[in-house]
Amino acid sequence: MGCFACFDGGNKQQRKEQEKLASAEARARAAEAAQKRQEQFENSAAGRAARAQMQGMAKQSANTNKGEAVLKVLLFFF
């Protein structure tokens, strides 16, 4: 069996290359599908609501520390 292992070397290499190519194509298709789903979500009512919520949270976090500087201390008692 060890003698015949060298005869399959080219076929094995070709199979690996085909698998690599197929894998790259699958990743590209998956990325395109994910991009399409993302665009559909952003254009949906839920997507618009999520975007508005994120903008509101960002605006709120920007305004939370406008007053005096506050030192917050967390104490642990064992």
Secondary structure, DSSP 8 states (H G I E B T S, - for coil): -GGGGGGGHHHHHHHHHHHHHHHHHHHHHHHHHHHHHHHHHHHSHHHHHHHHHHHHHHHHHHHTTSSS----------
